[in-house]
């Protein structure tokens, strides 16, 4: 599949999750998901089976472990992209503080908008506002199918 076709499918699938309620550790379109579950679900629909089994994680895992687990998983299964070069279809990872690991994921759907699972609410498409850009720590492209 051409990269432009892949990105088009990734964006369409991410948008298809909009409205899915937030549920910690879930990844079921229309029923519940968290931010990682959104990325996992888009992977399954567009690329096929997930590349590894997801370990258990608590809502406070990032503060407790201080390990860059999301970034490390991204490097294992996705293609790193410089943050300055993000494109629609890329996975974005955010950290809330400089000394903490990245713990939130989204999928860029236009140069200025992203889809993410909002804790306590639902999957939504939002503006990639300056606040989000300040907290953007890593970016990855899905592998080509």
N, CA, C and O atoms as CSV, one atom per row, in Angstrom:
chain,resi,resn,atom,element,x,y,z
A,1,UNK,N,N,0.860,-1.180,0.000
A,1,UNK,CA,C,0.000,0.000,0.000
A,1,UNK,C,C,0.899,1.234,0.000
A,1,UNK,O,O,1.873,1.290,0.752
A,2,UNK,N,N,0.591,2.197,-0.814
A,2,UNK,CA,C,1.359,3.443,-0.864
A,2,UNK,C,C,1.224,4.179,0.462
A,2,UNK,O,O,0.196,4.082,1.133
A,3,UNK,N,N,2.262,4.914,0.834
A,3,UNK,CA,C,2.238,5.617,2.119
A,3,UNK,C,C,1.066,6.592,2.205
A,3,UNK,O,O,0.459,6.710,3.269
A,4,UNK,N,N,0.728,7.293,1.126
A,4,UNK,CA,C,-0.393,8.237,1.175
A,4,UNK,C,C,-1.714,7.500,1.405
A,4,UNK,O,O,-2.582,8.001,2.119
A,5,UNK,N,N,-1.873,6.315,0.806
A,5,UNK,CA,C,-3.078,5.513,1.043
A,5,UNK,C,C,-3.133,5.040,2.492
A,5,UNK,O,O,-4.194,5.057,3.116
A,6,UNK,N,N,-1.982,4.615,3.027
A,6,UNK,CA,C,-1.915,4.182,4.421
A,6,UNK,C,C,-2.323,5.317,5.340
A,6,UNK,O,O,-3.139,5.119,6.240
A,7,UNK,N,N,-1.770,6.499,5.129
A,7,UNK,CA,C,-2.101,7.642,5.992
A,7,UNK,C,C,-3.589,7.993,5.897
A,7,UNK,O,O,-4.214,8.319,6.906
A,8,UNK,N,N,-4.146,7.928,4.709
A,8,UNK,CA,C,-5.577,8.209,4.536
A,8,UNK,C,C,-6.409,7.213,5.337
A,8,UNK,O,O,-7.368,7.607,6.002
A,9,UNK,N,N,-6.060,5.944,5.283
A,9,UNK,CA,C,-6.791,4.917,6.037
A,9,UNK,C,C,-6.618,5.108,7.546
A,9,UNK,O,O,-7.580,4.951,8.299
A,10,UNK,N,N,-5.412,5.441,7.993
A,10,UNK,CA,C,-5.161,5.661,9.423
A,10,UNK,C,C,-6.008,6.817,9.950
A,10,UNK,O,O,-6.609,6.714,11.020
A,11,UNK,N,N,-6.053,7.904,9.205
A,11,UNK,CA,C,-6.823,9.091,9.609
A,11,UNK,C,C,-8.315,8.763,9.660
A,11,UNK,O,O,-8.998,9.118,10.621
A,12,UNK,N,N,-8.815,8.094,8.640
A,12,UNK,CA,C,-10.237,7.737,8.612
A,12,UNK,C,C,-10.585,6.826,9.787
A,12,UNK,O,O,-11.628,6.994,10.420
A,13,UNK,N,N,-9.715,5.865,10.077
A,13,UNK,CA,C,-9.983,4.950,11.186
A,13,UNK,C,C,-9.923,5.682,12.525
A,13,UNK,O,O,-10.768,5.446,13.389
A,14,UNK,N,N,-8.948,6.558,12.711
A,14,UNK,CA,C,-8.874,7.323,13.964
A,14,UNK,C,C,-10.153,8.128,14.168
A,14,UNK,O,O,-10.706,8.154,15.268
A,15,UNK,N,N,-10.618,8.775,13.119
A,15,UNK,CA,C,-11.848,9.571,13.227
A,15,UNK,C,C,-13.078,8.692,13.494
A,15,UNK,O,O,-14.047,9.150,14.098
A,16,UNK,N,N,-13.039,7.456,13.052
A,16,UNK,CA,C,-14.159,6.553,13.278
A,16,UNK,C,C,-14.312,6.190,14.764
A,16,UNK,O,O,-15.368,5.707,15.172
A,17,UNK,N,N,-13.285,6.413,15.563
A,17,UNK,CA,C,-13.321,6.150,17.002
A,17,UNK,C,C,-13.906,7.329,17.784
A,17,UNK,O,O,-14.167,7.194,18.979
A,18,UNK,N,N,-14.117,8.468,17.146
A,18,UNK,CA,C,-14.629,9.649,17.856
A,18,UNK,C,C,-15.955,9.309,18.536
A,18,UNK,O,O,-16.848,8.707,17.940
A,19,UNK,N,N,-16.050,9.711,19.790
A,19,UNK,CA,C,-17.235,9.435,20.597
A,19,UNK,C,C,-17.114,8.194,21.457
A,19,UNK,O,O,-17.926,7.998,22.361
A,20,UNK,N,N,-16.116,7.342,21.203
A,20,UNK,CA,C,-15.917,6.162,22.039
A,20,UNK,C,C,-15.584,6.620,23.463
A,20,UNK,O,O,-14.666,7.420,23.648
A,21,UNK,N,N,-16.305,6.133,24.463
A,21,UNK,CA,C,-16.044,6.569,25.842
A,21,UNK,C,C,-14.644,6.188,26.318
A,21,UNK,O,O,-14.071,5.189,25.881
A,22,UNK,N,N,-14.112,7.003,27.219
A,22,UNK,CA,C,-12.813,6.695,27.815
A,22,UNK,C,C,-12.973,5.552,28.807
A,22,UNK,O,O,-13.825,5.598,29.694
A,23,UNK,N,N,-12.140,4.523,28.647
A,23,UNK,CA,C,-12.080,3.411,29.586
A,23,UNK,C,C,-10.619,2.994,29.685
A,23,UNK,O,O,-9.998,2.638,28.683
A,24,UNK,N,N,-10.076,3.040,30.898
A,24,UNK,CA,C,-8.681,2.659,31.121
A,24,UNK,C,C,-8.413,1.246,30.615
A,24,UNK,O,O,-9.167,0.323,30.922
A,25,UNK,N,N,-7.347,1.075,29.845
A,25,UNK,CA,C,-6.842,-0.194,29.318
A,25,UNK,C,C,-7.734,-0.849,28.272
A,25,UNK,O,O,-7.448,-1.963,27.833
A,26,UNK,N,N,-8.805,-0.181,27.867
A,26,UNK,CA,C,-9.712,-0.760,26.869
A,26,UNK,C,C,-9.271,-0.358,25.459
A,26,UNK,O,O,-8.512,0.593,25.274
A,27,UNK,N,N,-9.767,-1.105,24.478
A,27,UNK,CA,C,-9.480,-0.806,23.074
A,27,UNK,C,C,-10.589,-1.391,22.198
A,27,UNK,O,O,-10.343,-2.252,21.354
A,28,UNK,N,N,-11.813,-0.907,22.416
A,28,UNK,CA,C,-12.971,-1.427,21.692
A,28,UNK,C,C,-13.779,-0.247,21.149
A,28,UNK,O,O,-14.473,0.443,21.895
A,29,UNK,N,N,-13.676,-0.033,19.847
A,29,UNK,CA,C,-14.354,1.096,19.203
A,29,UNK,C,C,-15.842,1.098,19.550
A,29,UNK,O,O,-16.520,0.079,19.423
A,30,UNK,N,N,-16.342,2.257,19.990
A,30,UNK,CA,C,-17.742,2.414,20.324
A,30,UNK,C,C,-18.085,2.025,21.752
A,30,UNK,O,O,-19.145,2.399,22.253
A,31,UNK,N,N,-17.206,1.281,22.417
A,31,UNK,CA,C,-17.495,0.804,23.769
A,31,UNK,C,C,-16.566,1.381,24.819
A,31,UNK,O,O,-17.016,1.698,25.920
A,32,UNK,N,N,-15.285,1.528,24.516
A,32,UNK,CA,C,-14.355,2.096,25.482
A,32,UNK,C,C,-12.918,1.973,25.038
A,32,UNK,O,O,-12.517,0.979,24.432
A,33,UNK,N,N,-12.143,3.007,25.351
A,33,UNK,CA,C,-10.723,3.003,25.016
A,33,UNK,C,C,-9.995,4.039,25.844
A,33,UNK,O,O,-10.594,4.996,26.334
A,34,UNK,N,N,-8.699,3.841,25.996
A,34,UNK,CA,C,-7.838,4.897,26.501
A,34,UNK,C,C,-6.959,5.340,25.327
A,34,UNK,O,O,-7.153,4.878,24.202
A,35,UNK,N,N,-6.009,6.219,25.576
A,35,UNK,CA,C,-5.224,6.759,24.457
A,35,UNK,C,C,-4.396,5.683,23.766
A,35,UNK,O,O,-4.290,5.676,22.540
A,36,UNK,N,N,-3.813,4.780,24.536
A,36,UNK,CA,C,-3.040,3.697,23.937
A,36,UNK,C,C,-3.962,2.726,23.213
A,36,UNK,O,O,-3.611,2.207,22.153
A,37,UNK,N,N,-5.136,2.480,23.778
A,37,UNK,CA,C,-6.111,1.612,23.128
A,37,UNK,C,C,-6.556,2.152,21.787
A,37,UNK,O,O,-6.824,1.381,20.866
A,38,UNK,N,N,-6.638,3.467,21.665
A,38,UNK,CA,C,-6.978,4.086,20.384
A,38,UNK,C,C,-5.924,3.742,19.333
A,38,UNK,O,O,-6.261,3.313,18.230
A,39,UNK,N,N,-4.653,3.930,19.675
A,39,UNK,CA,C,-3.569,3.624,18.736
A,39,UNK,C,C,-3.577,2.133,18.407
A,39,UNK,O,O,-3.406,1.752,17.249
A,40,UNK,N,N,-3.773,1.295,19.414
A,40,UNK,CA,C,-3.826,-0.156,19.187
A,40,UNK,C,C,-4.987,-0.528,18.270
A,40,UNK,O,O,-4.832,-1.353,17.369
A,41,UNK,N,N,-6.151,0.081,18.502
A,41,UNK,CA,C,-7.317,-0.228,17.684
A,41,UNK,C,C,-7.151,0.205,16.242
A,41,UNK,O,O,-7.554,-0.509,15.324
A,42,UNK,N,N,-6.562,1.369,16.038
A,42,UNK,CA,C,-6.296,1.834,14.671
A,42,UNK,C,C,-5.308,0.874,13.996
A,42,UNK,O,O,-5.482,0.521,12.830
A,43,UNK,N,N,-4.276,0.456,14.729
A,43,UNK,CA,C,-3.318,-0.521,14.192
A,43,UNK,C,C,-4.051,-1.773,13.725
A,43,UNK,O,O,-3.856,-2.226,12.597
A,44,UNK,N,N,-4.907,-2.341,14.603
A,44,UNK,CA,C,-5.606,-3.592,14.269
A,44,UNK,C,C,-6.458,-3.444,13.014
A,44,UNK,O,O,-6.456,-4.323,12.153
A,45,UNK,N,N,-7.184,-2.338,12.909
A,45,UNK,CA,C,-8.098,-2.157,11.773
A,45,UNK,C,C,-7.357,-1.921,10.454
A,45,UNK,O,O,-7.822,-2.338,9.394
A,46,UNK,N,N,-6.209,-1.253,10.524
A,46,UNK,CA,C,-5.506,-0.886,9.298
A,46,UNK,C,C,-4.371,-1.848,8.952
A,46,UNK,O,O,-4.161,-2.166,7.781
A,47,UNK,N,N,-3.636,-2.312,9.970
A,47,UNK,CA,C,-2.448,-3.131,9.716
A,47,UNK,C,C,-2.605,-4.605,10.064
A,47,UNK,O,O,-1.857,-5.439,9.555
A,48,UNK,N,N,-3.570,-4.941,10.927
A,48,UNK,CA,C,-3.743,-6.337,11.327
A,48,UNK,C,C,-3.436,-6.535,12.800
A,48,UNK,O,O,-3.504,-5.585,13.580
A,49,UNK,N,N,-3.096,-7.765,13.192
A,49,UNK,CA,C,-2.876,-8.072,14.608
A,49,UNK,C,C,-1.805,-7.180,15.248
A,49,UNK,O,O,-0.841,-6.774,14.599
A,50,UNK,N,N,-2.003,-6.892,16.522
A,50,UNK,CA,C,-1.032,-6.074,17.255
A,50,UNK,C,C,0.307,-6.808,17.334
A,50,UNK,O,O,0.329,-8.037,17.395
A,51,UNK,N,N,1.416,-6.081,17.334
A,51,UNK,CA,C,2.729,-6.716,17.293
A,51,UNK,C,C,3.189,-7.327,18.619
A,51,UNK,O,O,4.109,-8.144,18.626
A,52,UNK,N,N,2.577,-6.953,19.724
A,52,UNK,CA,C,2.966,-7.560,20.997
A,52,UNK,C,C,1.791,-7.499,21.966
A,52,UNK,O,O,0.867,-6.702,21.800
A,53,UNK,N,N,1.846,-8.355,22.977
A,53,UNK,CA,C,0.811,-8.377,24.006
A,53,UNK,C,C,1.037,-7.208,24.955
A,53,UNK,O,O,2.158,-6.945,25.389
A,54,UNK,N,N,-0.032,-6.525,25.260
A,54,UNK,CA,C,0.047,-5.358,26.130
A,54,UNK,C,C,0.196,-5.793,27.583
A,54,UNK,O,O,-0.625,-6.571,28.069
A,55,UNK,N,N,1.226,-5.311,28.299
A,55,UNK,CA,C,1.338,-5.645,29.724
A,55,UNK,C,C,0.303,-4.869,30.538
A,55,UNK,O,O,-0.217,-3.850,30.083
A,56,UNK,N,N,0.013,-5.350,31.725
A,56,UNK,CA,C,-0.896,-4.629,32.624
A,56,UNK,C,C,-0.278,-3.285,32.975
A,56,UNK,O,O,0.940,-3.171,33.111
A,57,UNK,N,N,-1.120,-2.266,33.122
A,57,UNK,CA,C,-0.627,-0.962,33.561
A,57,UNK,C,C,-1.721,-0.258,34.344
A,57,UNK,O,O,-2.904,-0.343,34.012
A,58,UNK,N,N,-1.299,0.439,35.391
A,58,UNK,CA,C,-2.223,1.204,36.231
A,58,UNK,C,C,-2.322,2.621,35.680
A,58,UNK,O,O,-1.449,3.044,34.923
A,59,UNK,N,N,-3.361,3.360,36.043
A,59,UNK,CA,C,-3.477,4.735,35.542
A,59,UNK,C,C,-2.264,5.613,35.873
A,59,UNK,O,O,-1.970,6.550,35.131
A,60,UNK,N,N,-1.557,5.327,36.970
A,60,UNK,CA,C,-0.408,6.150,37.374
A,60,UNK,C,C,0.932,5.523,37.003
A,60,UNK,O,O,1.957,5.878,37.585
A,61,UNK,N,N,0.943,4.594,36.043
A,61,UNK,CA,C,2.152,3.849,35.714
A,61,UNK,C,C,3.345,4.744,35.400
A,61,UNK,O,O,4.460,4.431,35.819
A,62,UNK,N,N,3.155,5.827,34.691
A,62,UNK,CA,C,4.290,6.654,34.263
A,62,UNK,C,C,4.971,7.321,35.445
A,62,UNK,O,O,6.199,7.363,35.505
A,63,UNK,N,N,4.198,7.841,36.381
A,63,UNK,CA,C,4.781,8.484,37.558
A,63,UNK,C,C,5.460,7.448,38.446
A,63,UNK,O,O,6.480,7.736,39.073
A,64,UNK,N,N,4.898,6.251,38.501
A,64,UNK,CA,C,5.445,5.214,39.374
A,64,UNK,C,C,6.745,4.640,38.834
A,64,UNK,O,O,7.673,4.399,39.606
A,65,UNK,N,N,6.837,4.414,37.527
A,65,UNK,CA,C,8.015,3.740,36.975
A,65,UNK,C,C,9.092,4.691,36.475
A,65,UNK,O,O,10.275,4.351,36.501
A,66,UNK,N,N,8.704,5.863,36.026
A,66,UNK,CA,C,9.627,6.838,35.423
A,66,UNK,C,C,10.329,6.303,34.180
A,66,UNK,O,O,11.318,6.888,33.737
A,67,UNK,N,N,9.843,5.213,33.612
A,67,UNK,CA,C,10.442,4.624,32.408
A,67,UNK,C,C,9.682,5.107,31.178
A,67,UNK,O,O,8.468,5.299,31.229
A,68,UNK,N,N,10.388,5.300,30.091
A,68,UNK,CA,C,9.788,5.747,28.825
A,68,UNK,C,C,9.198,4.556,28.081
A,68,UNK,O,O,9.624,4.238,26.970
A,69,UNK,N,N,8.209,3.893,28.701
A,69,UNK,CA,C,7.643,2.686,28.123
A,69,UNK,C,C,6.922,2.941,26.807
A,69,UNK,O,O,7.062,2.149,25.875
A,70,UNK,N,N,6.159,4.015,26.703
A,70,UNK,CA,C,5.454,4.290,25.441
A,70,UNK,C,C,6.445,4.617,24.325
A,70,UNK,O,O,6.286,4.161,23.193
A,71,UNK,N,N,7.456,5.399,24.646
A,71,UNK,CA,C,8.456,5.734,23.638
A,71,UNK,C,C,9.200,4.484,23.194
A,71,UNK,O,O,9.448,4.298,22.003
A,72,UNK,N,N,9.561,3.621,24.150
A,72,UNK,CA,C,10.282,2.398,23.804
A,72,UNK,C,C,9.419,1.485,22.919
A,72,UNK,O,O,9.925,0.893,21.965
A,73,UNK,N,N,8.134,1.370,23.226
A,73,UNK,CA,C,7.239,0.572,22.383
A,73,UNK,C,C,7.131,1.196,20.992
A,73,UNK,O,O,7.111,0.484,19.988
A,74,UNK,N,N,7.062,2.521,20.938
A,74,UNK,CA,C,7.029,3.198,19.645
A,74,UNK,C,C,8.252,2.873,18.820
A,74,UNK,O,O,8.143,2.616,17.621
A,75,UNK,N,N,9.409,2.882,19.443
A,75,UNK,CA,C,10.643,2.571,18.711
A,75,UNK,C,C,10.689,1.118,18.250
A,75,UNK,O,O,11.303,0.805,17.230
A,76,UNK,N,N,10.038,0.230,19.005
A,76,UNK,CA,C,10.026,-1.185,18.598
A,76,UNK,C,C,9.130,-1.427,17.387
A,76,UNK,O,O,9.440,-2.270,16.545
A,77,UNK,N,N,8.023,-0.694,17.295
A,77,UNK,CA,C,7.008,-1.053,16.298
A,77,UNK,C,C,6.663,0.023,15.278
A,77,UNK,O,O,6.016,-0.266,14.272
A,78,UNK,N,N,7.082,1.251,15.521
A,78,UNK,CA,C,6.775,2.367,14.628
A,78,UNK,C,C,8.076,2.967,14.106
A,78,UNK,O,O,9.165,2.576,14.526
A,79,UNK,N,N,7.953,3.914,13.194
A,79,UNK,CA,C,9.126,4.586,12.644
A,79,UNK,C,C,9.267,5.961,13.286
A,79,UNK,O,O,8.366,6.787,13.139
A,80,UNK,N,N,10.379,6.243,14.001
A,80,UNK,CA,C,10.549,7.561,14.623
A,80,UNK,C,C,10.507,8.680,13.583
A,80,UNK,O,O,11.019,8.545,12.472
A,81,UNK,N,N,9.883,9.780,13.979
A,81,UNK,CA,C,9.749,10.963,13.130
A,81,UNK,C,C,10.182,12.168,13.963
A,81,UNK,O,O,9.761,12.284,15.114
A,82,UNK,N,N,11.006,13.067,13.427
A,82,UNK,CA,C,11.313,14.286,14.175
A,82,UNK,C,C,10.018,15.060,14.456
A,82,UNK,O,O,9.164,15.194,13.579
A,83,UNK,N,N,9.886,15.561,15.671
A,83,UNK,CA,C,8.671,16.284,16.062
A,83,UNK,C,C,8.394,17.441,15.103
A,83,UNK,O,O,7.235,17.761,14.840
A,84,UNK,N,N,9.434,18.062,14.584
A,84,UNK,CA,C,9.255,19.182,13.653
A,84,UNK,C,C,8.694,18.742,12.305
A,84,UNK,O,O,8.242,19.578,11.523
A,85,UNK,N,N,8.719,17.430,12.021
A,85,UNK,CA,C,8.309,16.927,10.712
A,85,UNK,C,C,7.034,16.088,10.747
A,85,UNK,O,O,6.803,15.297,9.833
A,86,UNK,N,N,6.207,16.239,11.771
A,86,UNK,CA,C,5.008,15.412,11.882
A,86,UNK,C,C,4.070,15.638,10.708
A,86,UNK,O,O,3.973,16.732,10.152
A,87,UNK,N,N,3.377,14.548,10.351
A,87,UNK,CA,C,2.417,14.577,9.241
A,87,UNK,C,C,1.131,13.884,9.681
A,87,UNK,O,O,1.165,13.035,10.571
A,88,UNK,N,N,0.001,14.231,9.072
A,88,UNK,CA,C,-1.237,13.511,9.379
A,88,UNK,C,C,-1.041,12.001,9.225
A,88,UNK,O,O,-0.451,11.521,8.257
A,89,UNK,N,N,-1.558,11.277,10.214
A,89,UNK,CA,C,-1.388,9.831,10.273
A,89,UNK,C,C,-0.327,9.412,11.269
A,89,UNK,O,O,-0.235,8.228,11.595
A,90,UNK,N,N,0.484,10.347,11.770
A,90,UNK,CA,C,1.527,10.020,12.734
A,90,UNK,C,C,0.960,9.897,14.146
A,90,UNK,O,O,-0.055,10.507,14.484
A,91,UNK,N,N,1.641,9.096,14.958
A,91,UNK,CA,C,1.327,8.947,16.376
A,91,UNK,C,C,2.144,9.983,17.140
A,91,UNK,O,O,3.350,10.112,16.933
A,92,UNK,N,N,1.477,10.714,18.019
A,92,UNK,CA,C,2.129,11.728,18.845
A,92,UNK,C,C,2.136,11.260,20.291
A,92,UNK,O,O,1.128,10.749,20.781
A,93,UNK,N,N,3.260,11.427,20.979
A,93,UNK,CA,C,3.361,11.099,22.399
A,93,UNK,C,C,3.676,12.362,23.183
A,93,UNK,O,O,4.551,13.143,22.808
A,94,UNK,N,N,2.953,12.548,24.270
A,94,UNK,CA,C,3.070,13.750,25.086
A,94,UNK,C,C,3.535,13.417,26.496
A,94,UNK,O,O,3.209,12.363,27.041
A,95,UNK,N,N,4.298,14.332,27.074
A,95,UNK,CA,C,4.654,14.250,28.495
A,95,UNK,C,C,4.144,15.513,29.172
A,95,UNK,O,O,4.158,16.591,28.578
A,96,UNK,N,N,3.697,15.381,30.406
A,96,UNK,CA,C,3.128,16.531,31.111
A,96,UNK,C,C,4.187,17.393,31.770
A,96,UNK,O,O,3.989,18.598,31.925
A,97,UNK,N,N,5.315,16.797,32.165
A,97,UNK,CA,C,6.417,17.541,32.774
A,97,UNK,C,C,7.730,17.021,32.191
A,97,UNK,O,O,7.832,15.854,31.814
A,98,UNK,N,N,8.731,17.898,32.119
A,98,UNK,CA,C,10.006,17.517,31.502
A,98,UNK,C,C,10.648,16.302,32.161
A,98,UNK,O,O,11.296,15.506,31.482
A,99,UNK,N,N,10.483,16.149,33.455
A,99,UNK,CA,C,11.145,15.053,34.170
A,99,UNK,C,C,10.318,13.763,34.206
A,99,UNK,O,O,10.755,12.772,34.791
A,100,UNK,N,N,9.148,13.763,33.600
A,100,UNK,CA,C,8.295,12.573,33.583
A,100,UNK,C,C,8.260,11.951,32.192
A,100,UNK,O,O,8.449,12.647,31.194
A,101,UNK,N,N,8.017,10.635,32.124
A,101,UNK,CA,C,7.931,9.994,30.799
A,101,UNK,C,C,6.669,10.394,30.041
A,101,UNK,O,O,5.690,10.853,30.629
A,102,UNK,N,N,6.716,10.214,28.743
A,102,UNK,CA,C,5.526,10.430,27.920
A,102,UNK,C,C,4.462,9.429,28.348
A,102,UNK,O,O,4.749,8.251,28.561
A,103,UNK,N,N,3.212,9.922,28.472
A,103,UNK,CA,C,2.148,9.022,28.929
A,103,UNK,C,C,0.818,9.252,28.231
A,103,UNK,O,O,-0.204,8.721,28.667
A,104,UNK,N,N,0.808,10.025,27.169
A,104,UNK,CA,C,-0.429,10.253,26.436
A,104,UNK,C,C,-0.136,10.159,24.945
A,104,UNK,O,O,0.890,10.644,24.468
A,105,UNK,N,N,-1.058,9.525,24.214
A,105,UNK,CA,C,-0.883,9.332,22.780
A,105,UNK,C,C,-2.059,9.904,22.013
A,105,UNK,O,O,-3.177,9.970,22.524
A,106,UNK,N,N,-1.797,10.313,20.786
A,106,UNK,CA,C,-2.828,10.828,19.877
A,106,UNK,C,C,-2.397,10.501,18.458
A,106,UNK,O,O,-1.252,10.119,18.215
A,107,UNK,N,N,-3.322,10.656,17.530
A,107,UNK,CA,C,-3.019,10.481,16.116
A,107,UNK,C,C,-3.328,11.790,15.410
A,107,UNK,O,O,-4.449,12.294,15.477
A,108,UNK,N,N,-2.328,12.336,14.735
A,108,UNK,CA,C,-2.493,13.586,13.993
A,108,UNK,C,C,-3.372,13.312,12.779
A,108,UNK,O,O,-3.103,12.380,12.021
A,109,UNK,N,N,-4.426,14.114,12.583
A,109,UNK,CA,C,-5.340,13.882,11.448
A,109,UNK,C,C,-5.315,15.004,10.415
A,109,UNK,O,O,-5.725,14.797,9.273
A,110,UNK,N,N,-4.849,16.170,10.793
A,110,UNK,CA,C,-4.551,17.265,9.859
A,110,UNK,C,C,-3.300,17.928,10.430
A,110,UNK,O,O,-2.892,17.593,11.542
A,111,UNK,N,N,-2.685,18.851,9.710
A,111,UNK,CA,C,-1.516,19.507,10.297
A,111,UNK,C,C,-1.810,20.225,11.625
A,111,UNK,O,O,-0.891,20.476,12.405
A,112,UNK,N,N,-3.066,20.552,11.880
A,112,UNK,CA,C,-3.420,21.313,13.079
A,112,UNK,C,C,-4.383,20.591,14.022
A,112,UNK,O,O,-4.794,21.170,15.027
A,113,UNK,N,N,-4.755,19.340,13.724
A,113,UNK,CA,C,-5.756,18.648,14.549
A,113,UNK,C,C,-5.316,17.214,14.834
A,113,UNK,O,O,-4.614,16.590,14.038
A,114,UNK,N,N,-5.749,16.708,15.994
A,114,UNK,CA,C,-5.419,15.342,16.390
A,114,UNK,C,C,-6.648,14.680,16.996
A,114,UNK,O,O,-7.576,15.350,17.451
A,115,UNK,N,N,-6.635,13.357,16.993
A,115,UNK,CA,C,-7.668,12.564,17.643
A,115,UNK,C,C,-7.009,11.890,18.836
A,115,UNK,O,O,-5.941,11.289,18.714
A,116,UNK,N,N,-7.660,11.999,19.994
A,116,UNK,CA,C,-7.130,11.351,21.198
A,116,UNK,C,C,-8.272,10.954,22.122
A,116,UNK,O,O,-9.387,11.464,22.020
A,117,UNK,N,N,-7.962,10.026,23.032
A,117,UNK,CA,C,-8.929,9.580,24.038
A,117,UNK,C,C,-8.740,10.448,25.273
A,117,UNK,O,O,-7.715,10.376,25.950
A,118,UNK,N,N,-9.726,11.254,25.547
A,118,UNK,CA,C,-9.658,12.220,26.641
A,118,UNK,C,C,-10.108,11.555,27.943
A,118,UNK,O,O,-11.261,11.143,28.066
A,119,UNK,N,N,-9.199,11.453,28.910
A,119,UNK,CA,C,-9.487,10.825,30.206
A,119,UNK,C,C,-10.727,11.453,30.841
A,119,UNK,O,O,-10.805,12.673,30.988
A,120,UNK,N,N,-11.680,10.628,31.211
A,120,UNK,CA,C,-12.900,11.107,31.841
A,120,UNK,C,C,-13.970,11.536,30.854
A,120,UNK,O,O,-15.056,11.945,31.265
A,121,UNK,N,N,-13.687,11.451,29.563
A,121,UNK,CA,C,-14.667,11.897,28.558
A,121,UNK,C,C,-14.753,10.837,27.453
A,121,UNK,O,O,-15.237,9.730,27.687
A,122,UNK,N,N,-14.284,11.182,26.255
A,122,UNK,CA,C,-14.385,10.278,25.113
A,122,UNK,C,C,-13.326,10.649,24.084
A,122,UNK,O,O,-12.631,11.656,24.219
A,123,UNK,N,N,-13.220,9.826,23.067
A,123,UNK,CA,C,-12.327,10.128,21.954
A,123,UNK,C,C,-12.869,11.360,21.236
A,123,UNK,O,O,-14.062,11.454,20.948
A,124,UNK,N,N,-11.975,12.300,20.955
A,124,UNK,CA,C,-12.380,13.556,20.328
A,124,UNK,C,C,-11.300,14.023,19.358
A,124,UNK,O,O,-10.129,13.664,19.487
A,125,UNK,N,N,-11.714,14.824,18.391
A,125,UNK,CA,C,-10.776,15.512,17.501
A,125,UNK,C,C,-10.623,16.922,18.042
A,125,UNK,O,O,-11.609,17.637,18.222
A,126,UNK,N,N,-9.381,17.318,18.300
A,126,UNK,CA,C,-9.109,18.617,18.916
A,126,UNK,C,C,-8.010,19.339,18.155
A,126,UNK,O,O,-7.253,18.735,17.395
A,127,UNK,N,N,-7.941,20.633,18.376
A,127,UNK,CA,C,-6.894,21.472,17.797
A,127,UNK,C,C,-5.568,21.163,18.484
A,127,UNK,O,O,-5.517,21.054,19.709
A,128,UNK,N,N,-4.515,21.023,17.721
A,128,UNK,CA,C,-3.170,20.822,18.278
A,128,UNK,C,C,-2.653,22.194,18.719
A,128,UNK,O,O,-1.779,22.795,18.093
A,129,UNK,N,N,-3.232,22.652,19.815
A,129,UNK,CA,C,-2.979,23.994,20.336
A,129,UNK,C,C,-1.540,24.127,20.846
A,129,UNK,O,O,-0.848,23.125,21.028
A,130,UNK,N,N,-1.095,25.363,21.075
A,130,UNK,CA,C,0.263,25.569,21.602
A,130,UNK,C,C,0.539,24.763,22.877
A,130,UNK,O,O,1.651,24.271,23.067
A,131,UNK,N,N,-0.454,24.627,23.739
A,131,UNK,CA,C,-0.236,23.839,24.960
A,131,UNK,C,C,0.157,22.413,24.605
A,131,UNK,O,O,1.111,21.882,25.173
A,132,UNK,N,N,-0.556,21.780,23.678
A,132,UNK,CA,C,-0.224,20.429,23.256
A,132,UNK,C,C,1.164,20.390,22.611
A,132,UNK,O,O,1.956,19.489,22.889
A,133,UNK,N,N,1.450,21.352,21.764
A,133,UNK,CA,C,2.760,21.367,21.089
A,133,UNK,C,C,3.914,21.473,22.088
A,133,UNK,O,O,4.967,20.870,21.879
A,134,UNK,N,N,3.725,22.230,23.166
A,134,UNK,CA,C,4.771,22.347,24.194
A,134,UNK,C,C,5.033,21.016,24.887
A,134,UNK,O,O,6.141,20.776,25.367
A,135,UNK,N,N,4.035,20.158,24.944
A,135,UNK,CA,C,4.167,18.883,25.651
A,135,UNK,C,C,4.463,17.704,24.719
A,135,UNK,O,O,4.599,16.570,25.178
A,136,UNK,N,N,4.563,17.964,23.428
A,136,UNK,CA,C,4.858,16.914,22.452
A,136,UNK,C,C,6.305,16.458,22.627
A,136,UNK,O,O,7.239,17.244,22.466
A,137,UNK,N,N,6.477,15.184,22.958
A,137,UNK,CA,C,7.810,14.661,23.261
A,137,UNK,C,C,8.377,13.787,22.145
A,137,UNK,O,O,9.575,13.838,21.865
A,138,UNK,N,N,7.525,12.990,21.509
A,138,UNK,CA,C,7.963,12.036,20.487
A,138,UNK,C,C,6.905,11.916,19.405
A,138,UNK,O,O,5.726,12.174,19.647
A,139,UNK,N,N,7.328,11.526,18.221
A,139,UNK,CA,C,6.397,11.267,17.133
A,139,UNK,C,C,6.878,10.043,16.358
A,139,UNK,O,O,8.075,9.783,16.235
A,140,UNK,N,N,5.902,9.304,15.844
A,140,UNK,CA,C,6.194,8.083,15.110
A,140,UNK,C,C,5.236,7.942,13.939
A,140,UNK,O,O,4.093,8.396,13.997
A,141,UNK,N,N,5.709,7.312,12.886
A,141,UNK,CA,C,4.845,6.933,11.762
A,141,UNK,C,C,4.565,5.447,11.875
A,141,UNK,O,O,5.423,4.672,12.296
A,142,UNK,N,N,3.355,5.057,11.495
A,142,UNK,CA,C,3.030,3.642,11.444
A,142,UNK,C,C,3.916,2.985,10.389
A,142,UNK,O,O,4.319,3.636,9.425
A,143,UNK,N,N,4.225,1.690,10.566
A,143,UNK,CA,C,5.008,1.016,9.521
A,143,UNK,C,C,4.178,0.875,8.259
A,143,UNK,O,O,2.951,0.810,8.325
A,144,UNK,N,N,4.821,0.828,7.140
A,144,UNK,CA,C,4.091,0.645,5.890
A,144,UNK,C,C,3.570,-0.780,5.822
A,144,UNK,O,O,4.271,-1.734,6.159
A,145,UNK,N,N,2.326,-0.906,5.379
A,145,UNK,CA,C,1.684,-2.233,5.333
A,145,UNK,C,C,2.255,-3.087,4.228
A,145,UNK,O,O,1.832,-4.228,4.048
